[in-house]
Amino acid sequence: MPPPAWAQPAWQRAVLWGPLAFVAILLVAVATFDIDQRVADMLYALEGQRWALKGAIATDLLIHLVGRDLSVVAGCAAVATWIWSLQGQRGRPWRKPLGYLVLSTVLATTLVAWIKTWSNMDCPWDLLRYGGTKPFVGLLHLRPVGLQRGYCFPAAHAGAGYAWVSLYFFLGVVRPEWKTRGLVVGLGIGLLFGISQQLRGAHFVSHDLSTFAICWGTAAGLYCLFWPAQESRHDPAPAPAGRPA
């Protein structure tokens, strides 16, 4: 069967580049108007000139630690389901979509973690401006000799949420009518994780925006590789109960 209308080349280009272009504009605005510092200043002041929520039950235990673990469990469940799909004909229609979902989430989180190892930026809570011990050094600036490395850019915890924007593309293949729900899930978890970390003093706004761009670019790029628009047919997706395949 021919590719669905939403998978045509013009759509692919718009979905791949549109959000990334929008985030690039936002990042320019953040840098131009010092939005990182303005937002962090506001949060720091609201918390009494300290990061009062850094160790709070809601932000640290529930969203940071438990939320991270739940994301890992969801990833393991996706891997297990993909392995199941390899075992016989019953799982064959799900094999490629699940393979995409697993690869996209793993690759996105891995990219974010890898970039953190060399980007050399500090968390807000490390900075003199917010009660820490280090001066602010921008992403493209040279750090003073002897200044300890930073490991806070991009936002890995938000990446554990934004990596699930791949659900938009996964569901677009297996259940097109649910793809918007998948997008809401990925964006919702990413925003929850990202805002929580900002409240703790762990990240700036630009860290989360950059993480979203990495996760979206990974998910959209892999979708275009897995289902190029010139394909004449897709693997048939399982039909919901009560509906013809």
C-alpha positions as CSV (number, residue, x, y, z in Angstrom):
1,M,0.0,0.0,0.0
2,P,1.3,3.6,-0.6
3,P,2.6,5.6,2.3
4,P,0.0,7.5,4.2
5,A,-0.4,11.2,3.5
6,W,1.3,12.2,6.7
7,A,4.5,10.4,5.6
8,Q,5.0,12.2,2.3
9,P,8.3,14.0,1.6
10,A,6.9,17.5,2.3
11,W,5.5,16.4,5.7
12,Q,8.8,14.7,6.5
13,R,10.8,17.9,5.8
14,A,8.3,20.1,7.8
15,V,8.3,17.8,10.8
16,L,12.1,17.2,10.8
17,W,13.2,20.8,10.3
18,G,10.2,22.9,11.6
19,P,10.6,22.1,15.3
20,L,14.4,22.3,15.1
21,A,14.2,25.7,13.4
22,F,11.8,26.9,16.0
23,V,14.1,25.8,18.9
24,A,17.0,27.4,17.1
25,I,15.1,30.7,17.1
26,L,14.2,30.3,20.8
27,L,17.9,29.6,21.7
28,V,18.9,32.8,19.9
29,A,16.3,34.7,21.9
30,V,17.4,33.0,25.2
31,A,21.0,34.1,24.5
32,T,20.1,37.6,23.3
33,F,17.8,38.5,26.2
34,D,19.6,36.5,29.0
35,I,16.5,34.4,29.6
36,D,18.6,31.7,31.2
37,Q,19.7,34.0,34.0
38,R,16.4,35.8,34.2
39,V,14.4,32.6,34.8
40,A,17.1,31.2,37.2
41,D,17.2,34.5,39.1
42,M,13.4,34.4,39.5
43,L,13.3,30.8,40.7
44,Y,16.2,31.4,43.0
45,A,14.5,34.4,44.5
46,L,11.2,32.6,44.9
47,E,12.9,29.9,46.8
48,G,14.4,32.3,49.3
49,Q,17.8,33.0,47.6
50,R,18.6,29.3,47.8
51,W,17.7,26.2,45.9
52,A,15.1,25.1,48.5
53,L,13.7,22.4,46.2
54,K,17.0,20.8,45.4
55,G,16.3,18.0,47.9
56,A,12.5,18.2,48.1
57,I,10.5,15.0,48.0
58,A,8.5,16.0,44.9
59,T,11.4,17.3,42.7
60,D,14.2,15.1,43.9
61,L,12.8,11.8,45.0
62,L,9.6,11.5,42.9
63,I,10.4,13.3,39.7
64,H,14.2,13.1,39.6
65,L,14.9,9.6,40.9
66,V,11.6,7.7,40.6
67,G,10.8,9.4,37.3
68,R,14.2,8.4,35.9
69,D,13.7,4.8,37.0
70,L,10.3,4.7,35.4
71,S,11.7,5.9,32.2
72,V,14.3,3.1,32.3
73,V,11.6,0.6,33.1
74,A,9.6,1.8,30.1
75,G,12.7,1.5,27.9
76,C,13.3,-2.1,29.2
77,A,9.7,-2.9,28.4
78,A,10.1,-1.6,24.9
79,V,13.2,-3.8,24.4
80,A,11.4,-6.8,25.8
81,T,8.5,-6.3,23.5
82,W,10.8,-5.9,20.5
83,I,12.5,-9.2,21.5
84,W,9.1,-10.8,21.7
85,S,8.3,-9.6,18.1
86,L,11.4,-11.5,16.8
87,Q,10.1,-14.8,18.0
88,G,7.3,-15.6,15.5
89,Q,4.8,-14.4,12.9
90,R,2.5,-13.0,15.5
91,G,4.9,-10.2,16.4
92,R,6.2,-9.6,12.8
93,P,4.0,-6.5,12.1
94,W,5.4,-4.9,15.3
95,R,9.0,-5.7,14.7
96,K,10.2,-2.7,12.6
97,P,8.1,-0.1,14.6
98,L,9.3,-1.5,17.9
99,G,12.9,-1.6,16.6
100,Y,12.6,2.1,15.7
101,L,11.2,3.0,19.1
102,V,13.9,1.2,21.0
103,L,16.7,2.6,18.8
104,S,15.4,6.2,18.9
105,T,15.0,6.4,22.7
106,V,18.4,4.7,23.3
107,L,20.2,6.8,20.7
108,A,18.7,10.1,21.9
109,T,19.5,9.5,25.6
110,T,23.0,8.3,24.6
111,L,23.7,11.4,22.5
112,V,22.6,13.7,25.3
113,A,24.8,11.8,27.8
114,W,27.8,11.9,25.4
115,I,27.5,15.6,24.8
116,K,27.5,16.2,28.5
117,T,30.9,14.5,28.8
118,W,32.6,17.2,26.7
119,S,30.4,20.3,26.7
120,N,31.9,21.5,29.9
121,M,29.1,23.7,31.4
122,D,28.1,24.1,35.0
123,C,24.7,23.8,36.7
124,P,23.2,26.9,38.1
125,W,23.7,25.6,41.6
126,D,27.5,25.5,40.9
127,L,27.7,29.2,40.1
128,L,28.7,32.1,42.3
129,R,25.5,33.9,41.3
130,Y,23.4,31.2,42.9
131,G,25.4,30.4,46.0
132,G,28.0,28.1,44.3
133,T,31.8,28.6,43.8
134,K,32.3,28.9,40.1
135,P,32.0,31.9,37.6
136,F,29.7,31.5,34.7
137,V,31.4,30.3,31.5
138,G,29.4,30.1,28.3
139,L,29.3,27.0,26.0
140,L,31.6,28.5,23.4
141,H,33.9,30.3,25.9
142,L,37.3,29.0,27.2
143,R,37.3,28.0,30.9
144,P,39.9,29.6,33.1
145,V,42.9,27.3,33.8
146,G,42.4,25.2,36.9
147,L,38.6,25.6,36.9
148,Q,36.9,22.2,37.5
149,R,35.0,20.7,34.6
150,G,31.2,21.1,34.3
151,Y,28.8,18.3,33.4
152,C,25.4,20.0,33.2
153,F,24.8,20.6,29.4
154,P,22.5,19.4,27.9
155,A,19.9,18.2,30.4
156,A,20.1,14.4,30.7
157,H,17.1,14.0,33.0
158,A,14.9,16.0,30.6
159,G,16.3,13.8,27.9
160,A,14.9,10.7,29.6
161,G,11.5,12.3,29.0
162,Y,11.9,14.0,25.6
163,A,13.4,10.8,24.1
164,W,9.8,9.5,24.2
165,V,8.7,12.0,21.5
166,S,9.6,9.0,19.3
167,L,6.1,7.7,20.3
168,Y,4.7,10.3,17.9
169,F,6.4,8.6,15.0
170,F,6.0,5.0,16.3
171,L,2.2,5.5,16.8
172,G,2.0,7.3,13.4
173,V,3.0,4.0,11.9
174,V,1.0,1.5,14.0
175,R,-1.9,3.7,15.1
176,P,-2.0,7.0,13.2
177,E,-5.0,8.2,15.1
178,W,-3.0,8.0,18.3
179,K,0.1,9.8,17.2
180,T,-0.8,13.1,18.8
181,R,-1.2,11.3,22.1
182,G,2.3,10.0,21.8
183,L,3.6,13.5,21.1
184,V,1.8,14.8,24.2
185,V,3.3,12.0,26.3
186,G,6.8,12.7,25.2
187,L,6.5,16.5,25.5
188,G,4.7,16.2,28.8
189,I,7.3,14.0,30.5
190,G,10.2,16.1,29.1
191,L,8.6,19.3,30.3
192,L,7.9,17.8,33.8
193,F,11.4,16.5,34.1
194,G,13.0,19.7,32.7
195,I,11.0,22.2,34.8
196,S,11.6,20.1,38.0
197,Q,15.3,20.2,37.4
198,Q,15.2,24.0,36.8
199,L,13.4,24.3,40.2
200,R,16.2,22.3,41.8
201,G,18.9,24.6,40.2
202,A,20.3,21.8,38.0
203,H,19.7,23.4,34.6
204,F,19.0,26.5,32.6
205,V,16.2,26.9,30.0
206,S,18.7,26.6,27.2
207,H,19.8,23.2,28.5
208,D,16.3,21.8,28.2
209,L,15.6,23.4,24.8
210,S,18.9,21.9,23.4
211,T,17.9,18.5,24.8
212,F,14.5,18.6,23.1
213,A,16.2,19.5,19.8
214,I,18.6,16.5,20.1
215,C,15.7,14.1,21.0
216,W,13.4,15.4,18.3
217,G,16.1,15.4,15.6
218,T,17.0,11.8,16.5
219,A,13.4,10.6,16.4
220,A,12.5,12.4,13.2
221,G,15.8,11.5,11.4
222,L,15.4,7.8,12.3
223,Y,11.8,7.8,11.1
224,C,12.9,9.1,7.7
225,L,15.5,6.3,7.6
226,F,13.2,3.6,8.7
227,W,10.3,4.6,6.4
228,P,11.6,6.6,3.5
229,A,8.8,8.3,1.5
230,Q,9.7,6.5,-1.7
231,E,8.8,3.1,-0.2
232,S,6.0,1.5,-2.1
233,R,4.6,-0.3,1.0
234,H,4.9,-0.5,4.8
235,D,4.8,-3.5,7.0
236,P,1.1,-3.9,7.8
237,A,0.3,-2.7,11.2
238,P,-2.0,-4.8,13.5
239,A,-5.5,-3.6,13.3
240,P,-7.4,-2.7,16.6
241,A,-9.9,-5.2,17.8
242,G,-13.1,-5.1,15.9
243,R,-11.6,-3.3,12.9
244,P,-10.5,-4.8,9.6
245,A,-6.7,-5.0,9.0
